[in-house]
Amino acid sequence: MKTWHAQLGFTLTELLTVLAIIGVLSSLALPSFQQTHQRSQRTLAKTALLKSAHWMERSVSSHGAYPVALPETVWFSPDMRYRISMTSDGSTFTLKATPVGGQTSDACGQWILRATGEREVQNASLSADKCWGN
């Protein structure tokens, strides 16, 4: 006479099957998550450049010349994966957003905004129009 015992756990095969399913789902979801995160970082960089340019224009209208240094408070965001830099001689300026960390693989590369309003990208696989959203 056989007695049936209640199963108290999972078999090794069941655990491996669940882990395999989780692995497949993770490998499908990770690239989508990374692309979404890079797009959000692009938005932060674009906002920082436009906000900085706006600050520069307000400054030139108040003082008659563009400042030669950009205060960090104009554009700083602790979550941003871009380094913002500026060159200015008082009569014109160029703002750049250079990707750092995990953002360096982004398709838009380095963003450039000039005093004339010209928008460019460098080291990018996408066009400036696509990156800037024109």
N, C-alpha and C positions, 0 to 999 in steps of 0.2 A: 504494500500500500504506500503510495507516494503522497507526501504532503506538500502543498504549495506554500511558499513563503512570499510575503510581500516584498517587492523590489524596493530596496532602500536607497538607490542612487542611480547614476547614469553609467552606462557602459563606456568604455574607452572609445568605441566606434562612434557613439552618439556625441561625445564631447568633441572628437576630431571633426565630425561633420559640421557641428555648430561653428567651430573655429574657422573651418574652411569657408563657410558661408559668410561669416563676418569679415574675413580677409578679402573675399571677392567684392563685397559691398563697399568696403573701405577703399579698395583700389579704384573703384568706379567713382566714388564720391570725392576723393581727395583732389583730383585735377580741377573739378568744377569749383570746389571751395577755394583753391588757390587762385583761379582766374577771377572769381568774384572778389576776393581780397585784393588782388592787384588792381582791379577796376576801382575799388573804393579808395585805394591809395592814390591812384591817378587823379581822382576827384579832389582829394585833399591837396595834392600838388598844384593842380590847376587853380583851385580856390586861393591857395597861398600866393601864387604868382599874380593873380588878378587883384587880390587884396593889396599886395605890395605895390603894384603899379598904381592903384588908386591912391595909396598913401603918398607915393612919389609925386603924382599930379597935384594933390592937395598941397604938398610941401612947396612945389615950384610956384604955385599960384600965390602962396603966402610969402615966400622968401625970394622969389625971382630966379632961383636956381635949384637944380635937383641936389638932394643931399648926396654926399660921397660915401655914406655908411647907412646901412639898413638896420634899424633896431630889431632885435630878435622878437620882441613882443608883437610886431606887425604880423608875423606869419607863423610863429612857432606853434607846433602841435606835438605833444609828446608821443603820439601814436604814428606820426608821419614817417614813412620810409624814404623820404627824399631830403637832400640837403639843399637848402636855398642859398644862393649866392648872388651878389650884385656887383656890377662894375659901373662906375659913373664918373664923369669928369665935370659935372655941374651943368652941362648943356644937354646931355643925353644919358641914357642908362640902358643896361641889359641885365635882365633877371634870368637866372638859370635854376632849374630844379634837377639835381643829379640823383638818380636812384642809388640807394645803399641797401646792404643786407639782402634779404630775399627778393627785393624789388629789382635787382640788377638784371634779372632775366625777363623783365617786362618788355613787351613788344613796342612800347612807345619810347623807350630809351630816355635820353635827356631832353627836358623841355626848355625852350628859350622864348622869352617875351621881351621885345625891344620897346623903346620909348615911342616909336612910330606906330606901335600896335601890331607889328609883324610878329607872327607866331610860327615857331619852327620846332622841329625835333631833330636830334642827332643820335646816331647809333641805334636807329629804330628800324624795325621791319614793317611798320605801318606808316602811312603818310601823315603829314602834319594835319591835314584836314580830318582824317579819321581820329587821330589822337585828341585834337582840340575840339572835335565835335562840330566842325563847320558844315 
